[in-house]
Amino acid sequence: MPRLSLFVSCISLILCFQALPMQGQRAHPESYARTVTAEELDYHIRYLADSLLQGRETGSPGGSEATQYITGKFTEYGLRPLGTANPDRYNSSYIQGFVCPTGQKGRNVIGWIPATEGASREYIIISAHYDHFGVIKGVHYPGADSNASGVAVLLSLAKAFSTARNDGHGLSRNLIFVAYDAKEFSMTGARIFALSLGIPARQIVLNLNLDQTGTSLVPPGDSPYYVLVLGAENVPTHIKRSMDNNNAFYNTGLDVDYSFYQSPEFAEIFFTMTEQYFLSLQKIPSLLITSGINDYTYKPLDTPDIIDLPVLESRTRWLFFTLWDLVQR
């Protein structure tokens, strides 16, 4: 073949590949992971822990303000409202209302990002509770780590995946994001959600629950760059392998601890005290992601100042890479 003809053929091939739709190109998750920033995580936490929200007690004006904040972010990111009785049916509201046994009116906030590769019938649920103690005897309980930090991670993940999908990178599984209310009232929000799923348990690949994710105060080893994972012994081995592989491959530098300080009894108790427990009862693979209980937990000193933002950023990006692995099969 003459050189000029060969050159023209090569140029044509290059132009052909450039014209392919983005869905046909391999996505690079690093760019979407970088949408997770310490600054944005800090903003979410400081807003939710501000005295304006009065500790986010279920049924209080401050709790309602937190509901509106999360709903606003779901709207901004383009999440779709989910009809919990039937996920295939469009619902115009993100809100799932309920009444606690003690009379408080609670509201879960639920949105989803649908899969784009065919008609996937599999789901991953990312969850975190957003309520806290409120004001007790005139004292404000900010709940920055418990659990504004978990909500901040949830919102950052929702934004990253929504951005990727809007850019044309398909998801092979549906992602559901749930902000639970009424953790401090016998986890009523999580109970209600689990009872009204409308999705067969066999179609839910994983529930990733986020609770107290923001500090570096109780490391299981020497490094403040750690994360505690509870429930890994009851999920498919490929999920734990994905967590480890992504931590190494993307150099997020975390000490991932699955033992909860070498205390299986305490791990079991802590697992049953957090929201993923109710989905695990339905044999749904469920994990709790946490940085552990510390001296500030459930106290007025649980303020944004105790949050380790660089570590929280690393944890959130690691979770993004792990989830990306599970929705890009």
Secondary structure, DSSP 8 states (H G I E B T S, - for coil): --HHHHHHHHHHHHHHHHHS-GGGS---HHHHHTT--HHHHHHHHHHHHSGGGGGG-TTSHHHHHHHHHHHHHHHHHT-EEB-TT-TTSB-S-SEEEEE-TTS-EEEEEEEEE---SS----EEEEEEE----EEETTEEE--IIIIIIHHHHHHHHHHHHHHHHHTT---SSEEEEEEE--TTTTTHHHHHHHHT--S-GGGEEEEEEE-S-S--SS-SSS-S-EEEEESGGGS-HHHHHHHHHHHHHTT---EEESSTTT-HHHHHHHHHTSTHHHHHTTT--EEEEE----TTTTSTT--GGG--HHHHHHHHHHHHHHHHHHH--
